[in-house]
Amino acid sequence: MAGRQGIVLRQQAMASDGKKSPRFVSSVAAKPGLRLPGLSPAAKEQRAGRALRKRTRRKRHAAIGRVSRDAVAIIVASDKGRVEKLVPIRHSRMLESPLAFFRGAAAIQASDLAHAPSSGILTQCCGDAHLMNFGGFATPERKFLFDISDFDETFRAPFEWDLKRLAASFVLAARWRGISEARARDIATTVCRGYRSEMALAASQNTLDTWYAAVTWKDILGEVRDDPAVSKRLHQAGVEARHHTSEYVFHKLAALKGRNIQLHDQPPLLYHPPGLDVMATAALFFKRYTKTLRWSHRVLFARLRLIDAAFKVVGVGSAGLRCYVVLMLGEQNEPVFLQIKEARKSVLAGHAGPSLWPDEGERVVVGQRLLQTASDIFLGWARGADKRFYYVRQLRDMKASVDIASMNAHVLDLYASLCGQTLARAHAKAGRAPRIAGYMGKSGSFDAAIGRYASAYADRTEQDYEDFRRAAAKGRIKTETSPG
């Protein structure tokens, strides 16, 4: 952070249950501004936040909202517009576990949240803030940060919608790992405690300090240095991420064939679409896309040349959407991989109000730039020749993701605190930190409510998963093992 006096890594405020969590977010000590008559705007916002408790008491957030709906029908509706032959892949991935189902079922929870108690405090939300949508990546300055990594569903909505989705994902992950129900709820409560403590600090900071706050890999390692097993695992993850460069991707996805370089066809997950000149389509798309870049980044992009492009299947929730991998070469023939990904209407649209952005690609890019500490220099958007909305980002740039399968309760609890703090930093960067902090308060009341919500919503998700599994068995939905 430019001009700061030094990183202050303070312990989080002790919650009413007496528990403490490590603090991962880099920040500076709060510095007072000019003393002017009357309350500061931040103090007024905090007072307004406290007043909102009268309308929606904090403990009411434990309720998941009793709404009659057909979860399978919502999933089927969300399949519309996807590449039809890839929809069975999406369904098969969702059938792996209740957690995998939850990752692909953001539309279901969005519908449910619209009928749950609301704080009424709107901010820019991730829209799909489950625990697998956080990770490490390199900034343009080549620093290694930890942050939210997926913004396909970003939208302006009540702040607690992100928090509830994140907490519920941790309960499902804990159950998947065989962790006790009581411990799983504690972990969900840790998510909220980390969020609340970080938001309280952000509410007391200067505006620019809040904007610049970041979670660096160095900060994370510093907080777990007294835990050798965790420290070793994180250090190794950081080392591996630094090897996840375009050169690394090149050897996995492409090869020199004669005098030409081509992406490997690996159907059904990576292939050159028959009957489509992807090179010509990509070249035309990039002419529109570059207009959304900063001038300096346009100059940089012009120094790259297009080599090949192919269709790629990605993610769980995104499986079936149109996504292309583009291989480009720089002036020294160094590979650069970009991803052109379809942007559809956010699952929160209609539940949290109308969208401010007519272009869905622009919605994703603007939301990402607002929430992330530092964003990809190639982040931009454009409409494709098919009139659909797309956005662009680098395919891999020192990216690191978590391995839930190797986490015990202790590590999952540490990760819950990290994700909660990171989400709070993103929301604070977008604005309304004092009002959110004022609403949540200093006690653990809000934390406990979110913990109860997360356990109850995990139960509902498991019921939805069973309905989905039965629908697959009866042929109501297609999977990779369906006839034909």
C-alpha positions in Angstrom: 0.0 0.0 0.0 1.5 3.3 -1.1 2.6 5.6 1.7 1.6 3.4 4.6 3.5 3.4 7.9 3.7 -0.4 7.9 1.4 -3.4 8.0 -0.5 -3.8 11.2 -1.7 -7.4 11.7 -3.9 -7.2 14.8 -5.9 -10.0 16.3 -9.6 -9.8 15.5 -11.9 -8.4 18.2 -12.9 -11.2 20.7 -16.5 -12.3 20.0 -19.0 -12.9 22.8 -18.2 -16.6 22.7 -14.6 -15.7 23.7 -13.1 -17.2 20.5 -10.4 -15.4 18.4 -9.4 -16.0 14.8 -6.2 -14.9 13.1 -6.3 -11.8 11.0 -5.1 -12.1 7.4 -5.9 -8.8 5.8 -3.2 -6.2 5.4 -4.2 -2.8 6.7 -2.9 0.3 8.4 -4.0 1.6 11.8 -7.0 3.8 11.7 -6.0 7.5 11.3 -8.4 10.3 12.2 -9.4 12.7 9.6 -10.2 16.4 10.0 -12.2 17.3 13.1 -15.4 19.0 11.8 -18.6 19.9 13.7 -21.2 17.2 13.9 -21.0 13.5 13.1 -18.8 12.2 10.3 -20.5 10.5 7.3 -19.1 7.2 8.6 -20.6 7.8 12.1 -24.0 8.6 10.6 -23.8 5.5 8.5 -23.1 3.3 11.5 -26.0 4.9 13.4 -28.2 4.2 10.4 -27.0 0.6 10.4 -27.8 0.1 14.1 -31.3 1.6 13.5 -32.0 -1.1 10.8 -31.9 -3.8 13.5 -35.4 -2.6 14.6 -36.7 -3.5 11.2 -34.9 -6.8 10.9 -33.4 -8.2 14.1 -30.1 -9.9 13.6 -31.2 -13.3 15.0 -33.9 -13.5 12.3 -31.1 -14.2 9.8 -31.1 -17.8 11.0 -34.3 -18.4 9.0 -33.9 -19.8 5.5 -37.4 -18.9 4.3 -40.0 -21.5 3.7 -40.8 -21.3 0.1 -42.4 -24.0 -2.0 -40.3 -24.6 -5.2 -39.1 -27.3 -7.5 -35.3 -27.3 -7.3 -34.9 -29.6 -10.3 -37.1 -27.3 -12.4 -34.9 -24.3 -11.4 -31.8 -26.2 -12.6 -33.5 -27.3 -15.8 -34.5 -23.6 -16.4 -30.9 -22.5 -15.9 -29.8 -25.0 -18.6 -31.7 -23.1 -21.3 -29.3 -21.3 -23.7 -26.3 -23.6 -22.8 -24.6 -25.8 -25.4 -27.1 -28.7 -25.3 -24.5 -31.5 -25.7 -22.6 -30.2 -22.7 -25.5 -30.0 -20.3 -25.1 -33.7 -19.3 -21.5 -32.9 -18.3 -22.8 -30.2 -16.0 -25.4 -32.5 -14.4 -22.9 -35.3 -13.9 -20.5 -32.9 -12.1 -23.3 -31.7 -9.9 -24.2 -35.3 -9.0 -20.8 -35.9 -7.4 -21.9 -34.7 -4.0 -24.2 -32.2 -2.2 -21.3 -29.7 -2.2 -20.8 -30.1 -6.0 -24.6 -29.7 -6.5 -24.5 -26.5 -4.4 -21.8 -25.1 -6.5 -23.9 -25.5 -9.6 -27.2 -24.4 -7.9 -26.6 -20.7 -7.3 -29.9 -20.0 -8.9 -31.8 -22.0 -6.3 -30.3 -20.2 -3.3 -30.8 -16.8 -5.0 -34.5 -17.6 -5.3 -34.6 -18.7 -1.6 -32.7 -15.6 -0.4 -35.3 -13.4 -2.0 -37.8 -14.8 0.5 -35.5 -14.7 3.6 -35.2 -11.8 6.1 -33.1 -9.0 4.7 -31.0 -6.3 6.3 -31.8 -4.0 3.4 -28.2 -2.9 3.1 -27.2 -3.2 -0.5 -23.6 -3.5 -1.8 -21.9 -5.0 -4.8 -22.0 -8.8 -4.2 -20.0 -11.6 -5.7 -23.3 -13.4 -6.2 -21.7 -16.9 -5.9 -19.3 -16.6 -2.9 -18.9 -20.3 -2.1 -15.6 -21.5 -0.6 -14.2 -22.8 -4.0 -14.5 -19.3 -5.6 -11.6 -17.9 -3.6 -8.0 -18.4 -4.4 -4.5 -17.0 -5.1 -3.4 -15.1 -8.2 -0.7 -12.7 -9.3 -1.4 -9.0 -9.6 -0.1 -6.9 -12.6 2.8 -5.9 -10.2 3.5 -9.6 -9.7 2.5 -9.7 -6.1 0.7 -12.9 -5.0 -2.7 -12.2 -3.4 -5.7 -14.1 -2.1 -9.1 -12.9 -3.2 -12.5 -13.8 -4.7 -11.8 -15.4 -8.1 -15.2 -15.7 -9.8 -17.6 -12.9 -10.6 -20.0 -14.4 -13.2 -23.0 -13.7 -10.9 -21.8 -10.3 -9.4 -24.8 -8.0 -8.7 -25.9 -5.3 -6.3 -27.8 -7.1 -3.4 -28.1 -7.3 0.4 -24.6 -7.9 1.8 -25.6 -11.0 3.8 -26.6 -12.9 0.7 -22.9 -13.5 -0.1 -22.2 -14.2 3.5 -25.0 -16.8 3.8 -23.9 -18.6 0.6 -20.3 -18.7 1.8 -21.2 -20.0 5.3 -23.5 -22.7 3.9 -20.8 -23.9 1.6 -18.5 -24.5 4.6 -21.1 -26.6 6.3 -21.5 -28.7 3.2 -17.7 -29.0 2.9 -17.3 -30.0 6.5 -20.0 -32.7 6.2 -18.3 -34.0 3.1 -15.1 -34.3 5.1 -16.9 -36.2 7.8 -16.6 -33.4 10.4 -19.2 -33.4 13.2 -22.4 -31.3 12.8 -21.5 -29.1 15.8 -18.0 -28.4 14.5 -19.4 -27.7 11.0 -21.7 -25.0 12.5 -18.8 -23.6 14.5 -16.9 -23.3 11.2 -19.8 -21.5 9.6 -19.9 -19.1 12.6 -16.2 -18.5 12.1 -16.9 -17.3 8.5 -19.2 -14.6 9.9 -16.9 -13.7 12.8 -14.1 -13.1 10.4 -16.3 -11.0 8.2 -17.8 -9.0 11.1 -14.4 -8.2 12.7 -12.8 -7.2 9.4 -15.8 -5.0 8.5 -15.6 -3.3 11.9 -12.0 -2.4 11.2 -12.8 -1.3 7.6 -15.5 1.0 9.0 -12.9 2.8 11.1 -10.4 3.2 8.4 -9.8 6.1 5.9 -11.5 5.6 2.6 -8.4 5.0 0.6 -6.9 2.6 3.2 -10.1 0.5 2.8 -9.7 0.6 -0.9 -6.1 -0.5 -0.9 -6.4 -3.3 1.8 -5.3 -6.7 0.5 -4.8 -10.3 1.6 -1.3 -11.3 0.5 0.2 -14.8 0.6 2.9 -13.4 2.8 0.3 -12.2 5.3 -1.4 -15.6 5.3 1.9 -17.4 5.9 2.7 -15.0 8.7 -0.5 -15.8 10.6 0.0 -19.5 10.4 3.8 -19.6 11.1 3.2 -21.3 14.5 1.3 -24.1 12.8 4.0 -26.1 10.9 1.7 -28.5 9.0 -0.5 -25.7 7.7 2.5 -23.4 7.0 4.2 -26.1 5.0 1.1 -26.8 2.9 0.5 -23.1 2.2 4.1 -22.6 1.3 4.0 -25.5 -1.2 0.7 -24.1 -2.7 2.4 -20.8 -3.3 5.4 -22.4 -4.9 3.2 -24.5 -7.2 1.1 -21.4 -8.1 4.2 -19.5 -9.3 4.7 -22.3 -11.8 1.2 -22.0 -13.1 2.1 -19.6 -15.9 1.3 -19.5 -19.6 4.3 -21.6 -20.3 3.0 -24.2 -17.9 -0.4 -24.2 -19.6 1.2 -24.3 -23.0 2.7 -27.7 -22.4 -0.7 -29.0 -21.2 -2.9 -27.6 -23.9 -0.8 -27.0 -27.0 2.1 -28.3 -29.1 4.2 -27.5 -32.1 2.9 -29.5 -35.1 5.3 -29.0 -38.0 5.7 -25.3 -38.4 2.5 -24.5 -36.7 1.3 -24.3 -33.1 -2.1 -25.8 -32.3 -4.2 -26.4 -29.2 -4.8 -30.1 -28.5 -8.2 -31.4 -29.2 -9.3 -33.2 -26.0 -13.1 -33.7 -26.6 -15.5 -33.2 -25.0 -13.6 -30.8 -22.7 -11.4 -29.0 -25.3 -12.0 -29.0 -29.1 -12.1 -27.0 -32.3 -15.8 -26.6 -33.1 -16.6 -28.1 -36.5 -18.0 -25.7 -39.0 -16.8 -22.6 -37.2 -13.8 -20.6 -38.2 -12.7 -19.8 -34.6 -9.7 -17.8 -35.7 -11.7 -15.4 -37.8 -14.4 -15.2 -35.2 -11.8 -14.4 -32.4 -10.1 -11.8 -34.6 -13.4 -10.0 -35.2 -14.3 -10.2 -31.5 -11.0 -8.8 -30.3 -11.5 -5.7 -32.5 -14.6 -4.9 -30.3 -13.0 -6.1 -27.1 -9.9 -3.9 -27.2 -12.1 -0.8 -27.1 -13.0 -1.7 -23.5 -9.3 -1.8 -22.4 -7.3 1.1 -21.0 -5.2 2.8 -23.8 -2.0 1.5 -22.3 -3.3 -2.0 -22.3 -4.5 -1.7 -25.9 -1.0 -0.9 -26.9 0.2 -4.0 -25.0 -2.4 -6.2 -26.5 -1.5 -5.0 -30.0 2.0 -6.6 -29.5 0.4 -10.0 -29.2 -0.5 -12.1 -32.2 -3.4 -14.6 -32.5 -2.3 -18.2 -33.0 -5.2 -20.5 -32.2 -8.5 -20.8 -30.4 -10.7 -23.7 -29.2 -13.8 -24.3 -27.2 -13.3 -25.3 -23.6 -15.7 -26.7 -20.9 -15.1 -25.1 -17.5 -16.4 -25.3 -14.0 -19.5 -26.8 -12.5 -21.9 -23.8 -12.6 -20.4 -22.6 -15.9 -20.4 -26.0 -17.7 -22.3 -25.7 -20.9 -21.7 -22.0 -21.3 -19.7 -20.9 -24.3 -16.1 -20.5 -23.4 -13.0 -20.3 -25.6 -9.3 -20.6 -25.0 -7.2 -18.4 -27.1 -3.5 -18.9 -27.6 -1.4 -15.8 -28.5 2.3 -15.2 -28.8 4.3 -12.2 -27.7 7.3 -10.6 -29.5 9.7 -13.3 -28.1 7.2 -16.1 -29.1 6.2 -16.4 -25.5 2.7 -17.9 -25.0 -0.2 -15.9 -23.5 -3.5 -17.6 -22.9 -6.8 -15.7 -22.8 -10.2 -17.0 -21.9 -13.3 -15.6 -23.7 -16.3 -16.6 -21.5 -20.0 -16.2 -22.0 -21.7 -13.8 -19.6 -25.4 -14.4 -18.9 -27.9 -12.7 -16.6 -26.9 -12.9 -13.0 -28.9 -15.4 -10.9 -29.5 -12.5 -8.5 -31.2 -10.4 -11.2 -34.9 -10.1 -10.6 -34.5 -11.2 -7.0 -32.4 -8.1 -6.0 -33.7 -5.6 -8.4 -33.0 -4.6 -12.1 -29.5 -4.7 -13.5 -27.7 -1.4 -14.0 -25.8 -2.8 -17.0 -27.4 -3.8 -20.3 -24.2 -5.6 -21.3 -23.7 -8.7 -19.1 -20.0 -8.8 -19.9 -19.6 -5.3 -18.7 -21.5 -6.2 -15.6 -19.0 -8.9 -14.8 -16.0 -6.8 -15.5 -17.2 -3.7 -13.5 -18.2 -5.9 -10.6 -14.8 -7.6 -10.6 -12.9 -4.4 -10.8 -14.9 -3.0 -7.9 -14.5 -6.0 -5.6 -11.0 -7.3 -6.3 -7.9 -5.7 -4.9 -6.2 -5.9 -8.2 -7.7 -7.1 -11.5 -6.3 -8.7 -14.6 -4.9 -6.2 -17.1 -6.7 -8.0 -20.0 -10.1 -7.9 -18.3 -12.6 -6.6 -20.9 -15.8 -7.4 -22.7 -17.6 -7.4 -26.0 -20.5 -9.0 -27.9 -19.7 -12.0 -30.0 -20.7 -12.7 -33.6 -23.6 -14.7 -32.1 -24.9 -11.6 -30.4 -24.1 -13.1 -27.0 -22.3 -11.3 -24.2 -18.7 -12.3 -23.4 -15.9 -11.1 -21.1 -12.1 -11.8 -21.4 -9.5 -12.6 -18.8 -6.2 -14.5 -18.7 -6.6 -18.2 -18.5 -4.0 -18.7 -15.8 -1.6 -16.3 -14.2 0.0 -17.8 -11.1 -3.5 -19.0 -9.9 -3.8 -21.2 -6.8 -7.0 -23.0 -5.6 -7.7 -24.8 -2.4 -7.8 -28.6 -1.9 -10.8 -29.2 0.3 -10.3 -32.9 0.2 -7.1 -32.6 2.4 -8.6 -30.2 5.0 -9.3 -31.3 8.6 -11.6 -29.3 10.9 -8.7 -27.1 12.1 -7.6 -26.1 8.6 -11.1 -25.6 7.4 -11.8 -23.3 10.3 -8.7 -21.2 9.4 -9.8 -21.1 5.8 -13.3 -20.0 6.9 -11.8 -17.1 8.7 -9.7 -16.2 5.8 -12.6 -16.3 3.3 -14.8 -14.3 5.7 -12.3 -11.5 6.0 -11.6 -11.5 2.3 -15.3 -11.2 1.5 -15.6 -8.3 4.0 -12.6 -6.5 2.4 -14.3 -6.8 -1.0 -17.6 -5.5 0.3 -15.9 -2.7 2.2 -14.0 -1.7 -1.0 -17.4 -1.5 -2.8 -18.8 0.8 0.0 -21.2 0.8 2.9 -18.7 -0.6 5.4 -19.9 1.7 8.3 -23.5 0.8 7.8 -22.9 -2.9 7.5 -20.6 -2.8 10.6 -23.3 -0.8 12.5 -25.9 -3.4 11.7 -23.9 -6.4 12.7 -22.6 -4.8 15.9 -20.0 -6.0 18.4 -21.6 -9.1 19.8 -21.7 -12.6 18.3 -25.5 -12.4 17.8 -25.2 -12.1 14.0 -22.5 -14.7 13.8 -24.6 -17.2 15.6 -27.6 -16.5 13.3 -25.5 -17.1 10.2 -24.2 -20.3 11.7 -27.7 -21.6 12.3 -28.8 -20.5 8.8 -25.8 -22.3 7.2 -26.7 -25.6 8.9 -30.4 -25.3 8.0 -29.6 -24.4 4.4 -27.1 -27.3 4.1 -30.0 -29.5 5.1 -32.2 -28.0 2.4 -29.4 -28.4 -0.1 -29.0 -32.1 0.7 -32.8 -32.5 0.2 -32.5 -30.8 -3.2 -29.6 -32.9 -4.1 -31.6 -36.1 -3.4 -34.4 -34.7 -5.6 -31.9 -34.0 -8.3 -30.3 -37.5 -8.0 -33.8 -39.1 -8.3 -34.6 -37.0 -11.3 -31.4 -38.2 -12.9 -32.3 -41.8 -12.1 -35.7 -41.4 -13.7 -34.3 -39.7 -16.8 -35.9 -36.3 -16.1 -32.5 -34.8 -16.5 -29.7 -36.0 -18.8 -26.3 -37.1 -17.5 -23.1 -38.4 -19.2 -24.5 -41.9 -18.6 -27.9 -41.3 -20.0 -28.9 -43.4 -23.0 -27.8 -41.8 -26.2 
